[in-house]
Structure formats: C-alpha cells, structure tokens
Amino acid sequence: MRRVSVTWAVILFGALGSLGATGFEVHPDRQGPSYEVPFYTGSIFPTPKEAQYFDEFVPLSRVGVVLGNGIAKDDPRLTFLFERIVRFGGDFEVLDAANGEFDSFIMVGDTSDTETLCPRNAPQQPEGYLLFPSEKDGVPVIVLKGSDSLGIIWAITAFNQLVGKQNGRAVVRKAMVFDYPDAPG
C-alpha cells in the first residue's frame, strides 16, 4: 500500500512539473491533438443553468493564480487548469495574493480577495460552481468557486472550455456562470 502511494506521488509530481512561471510543462503522456479538448466553441457544455457570455477576452499570457483555502499548489485538480493555460501559449505563477505585474489573475476557491471581488457564492448544491469576471486595480480577474471539491473541478472544466487563442495569444472569454448538475455524482 505504501509503495502505491509513493508511486502515485511521484507520478503526480512529475505531471505537475514545477509550479510557477518557469518550467511547467505538459506531461509527455498528455500531449497531442486528442488532449487539446475541449475545443473552443465560445460557450460551455453542458449548458449551464445561468450563463452570461461577454464579447471580451482576458489575456492569459502571464497569469497570477491565487489559491483559496484548502487548495494546495500540488492539488491534482489544478493540473487541468495549468495545462490548459500552457497548451495555448500562456504562462502562470502560483501566488499567495493577487499582487504583482500580471496580465490577469485567476482565483480558485475562497481567497482573501474573492469576497470583495465576487458578490455571489457558488450554488449551494452538490457539485455547484461559479465563474465570475471581475477586476482588481485595473487587472482582469476570473473567480472560480465551487460548493465542494467536485464543484471546483466543474469550475475549472467550464473555464477550460472558454480558453482559446486570439491573434496568436492565449485568452479566456469572459463569462459569468452559475451552475450545478441535475444529477450529481
């Protein structure tokens, strides 16, 4: 049992690479066109209960990712977020707070800033999630919240569907999304 845990820890660490602006690479086993799904369509599938899409795009060239309470840098759910940013040519750095010279910020979960930047909570339903566009000191912010652990996964999955390229640069379409599955689990 211990050997299996150590093996998974080594695999996970290898998959995450080094977190930050330098050195994060998509794991070689997860490269190629089949791993570039979901393809950008400009909206989220399955169709959320509430969604408002904007014709504005947030740059992902240099993103500060702020993690909320209970979300660690090596959280496996973040791998999908980090890989999506890097696959489209963006770069990120994991931060303790939304400070510094970045093109945008992504806040995952409940951070010290989400309460002031996001007036709404994730739906209080199993697997509920929220995407909310905001701004801090003139810098675009995308808040990803979940009502539980699976809600964070849904928030990241929805966010990833809005990532694409515009003029050769990684961007994410601004959207406000409030959703939860009809049949969780």
C-alpha positions in Angstrom: 0.0 0.0 0.0 2.8 2.4 0.9 4.6 1.7 -2.4 1.4 2.5 -4.4 1.0 5.9 -2.5 4.7 6.8 -3.2 4.3 5.8 -6.9 1.2 8.0 -7.3 3.0 10.8 -5.5 5.9 10.5 -8.0 3.6 10.4 -11.0 1.6 13.4 -9.7 4.7 15.4 -9.0 6.0 14.6 -12.5 2.7 15.5 -14.0 2.6 18.9 -12.3 6.2 19.8 -13.1 7.5 22.8 -11.3 4.7 25.2 -10.5 5.3 28.8 -11.5 6.4 30.9 -14.3 9.4 28.8 -15.2 9.5 25.2 -16.1 5.8 23.9 -16.1 5.5 21.5 -19.0 2.6 19.4 -20.1 3.4 15.8 -19.2 4.6 13.9 -22.4 1.9 11.3 -22.0 -0.7 14.0 -22.3 0.4 15.8 -25.5 -1.1 15.8 -28.9 -4.4 16.9 -30.5 -6.6 14.4 -28.6 -5.5 16.2 -25.3 -6.5 19.6 -26.6 -10.2 19.0 -25.9 -12.5 20.6 -25.2 -12.3 22.6 -28.4 -13.1 26.3 -28.0 -16.7 27.0 -29.1 -17.3 30.2 -27.1 -19.7 28.6 -24.7 -19.9 25.8 -22.1 -21.3 22.3 -22.5 -23.4 21.0 -20.9 -25.4 24.2 -21.0 -25.2 25.9 -17.6 -28.4 26.9 -15.7 -27.3 30.5 -15.8 -24.6 31.9 -18.2 -23.8 35.3 -19.5 -21.1 35.4 -22.1 -19.3 38.7 -22.9 -17.5 39.6 -26.1 -14.4 40.4 -24.1 -11.4 38.3 -23.7 -8.9 38.1 -20.8 -5.3 37.6 -21.6 -3.5 34.5 -20.3 0.0 35.4 -21.4 1.1 36.0 -17.8 -1.4 34.9 -15.2 -1.2 35.0 -11.4 -3.1 32.1 -10.0 -4.3 32.7 -6.4 -5.4 29.6 -4.5 -8.1 29.6 -1.9 -8.4 27.9 1.5 -7.7 24.2 1.4 -6.3 24.2 -2.2 -2.6 23.4 -2.3 -0.2 24.0 -5.2 0.0 20.3 -5.9 -3.8 19.8 -5.9 -4.4 17.4 -8.8 -7.5 19.4 -9.9 -5.2 22.3 -10.8 -3.2 20.2 -13.3 -6.1 20.6 -15.8 -6.1 24.4 -15.4 -2.3 24.8 -15.6 -2.1 22.5 -18.7 -4.8 24.4 -20.5 -3.0 27.7 -20.0 0.3 26.3 -21.1 -1.1 24.4 -24.1 -2.5 27.7 -25.5 0.8 29.5 -25.1 0.1 31.2 -21.7 2.2 31.2 -18.6 1.3 31.3 -14.9 2.6 31.7 -11.5 1.0 30.5 -8.3 0.7 33.3 -5.8 -0.5 33.9 -2.2 -2.3 37.1 -3.1 -3.3 39.0 -6.3 -0.3 41.3 -6.4 2.4 41.9 -8.9 2.8 42.5 -12.6 0.4 40.2 -14.4 -1.9 40.4 -17.4 -4.7 38.8 -15.3 -5.5 36.8 -12.2 -7.4 33.5 -11.7 -8.7 33.0 -8.1 -9.5 29.4 -7.4 -11.8 28.8 -4.4 -12.2 31.2 -1.5 -9.2 33.6 -1.4 -8.7 36.7 0.7 -10.0 38.8 -2.3 -12.9 36.7 -3.6 -15.4 38.1 -1.1 -14.9 41.7 -2.3 -14.4 40.8 -6.0 -17.3 38.3 -6.3 -20.6 39.2 -4.7 -22.1 35.8 -5.4 -21.4 32.4 -4.0 -21.3 29.1 -5.9 -24.7 27.4 -5.8 -25.2 25.5 -2.6 -26.0 22.3 -4.4 -23.7 19.2 -4.7 -21.0 20.0 -7.3 -22.2 23.6 -7.8 -19.8 26.0 -9.3 -19.4 29.7 -10.3 -17.3 31.6 -12.8 -17.3 35.3 -12.2 -15.3 38.0 -14.1 -14.1 40.9 -12.0 -11.2 43.4 -11.8 -8.6 44.3 -9.2 -6.7 47.6 -9.6 -7.5 47.6 -13.3 -6.3 44.0 -13.9 -8.9 41.4 -15.0 -9.7 38.7 -12.5 -11.6 35.4 -13.1 -13.0 33.8 -9.9 -13.6 30.1 -9.9 -15.6 28.8 -7.0 -17.2 25.5 -6.1 -19.7 24.5 -3.4 -17.5 21.4 -2.8 -14.4 19.6 -4.2 -16.2 18.5 -7.3 -17.6 21.9 -7.8 -14.1 23.2 -8.2 -13.5 20.6 -10.9 -16.6 21.7 -12.7 -15.5 25.4 -12.4 -12.1 24.5 -13.9 -13.7 22.4 -16.7 -16.1 25.2 -17.6 -13.2 27.8 -17.6 -11.1 25.5 -19.8 -13.9 25.4 -22.4 -13.6 29.2 -22.7 -9.8 29.2 -23.3 -8.7 29.8 -26.8 -6.3 32.0 -28.9 -6.9 35.4 -30.3 -4.3 37.0 -32.5 -1.9 34.1 -31.6 -2.2 34.8 -27.8 -3.8 32.7 -25.1 -7.1 34.2 -23.9 -10.2 33.3 -22.0 -13.7 34.5 -22.9 -15.3 36.5 -20.0 -18.4 34.8 -18.7 -20.5 34.7 -15.6 -21.7 31.2 -14.9 -23.8 29.8 -12.1 -24.4 26.0 -12.4 -24.8 22.6 -10.8 -25.7 19.2 -12.2 -29.2 18.0 -12.1 -27.9 14.5 -11.2 -24.7 14.9 -9.2 -22.1 12.1 -8.9 
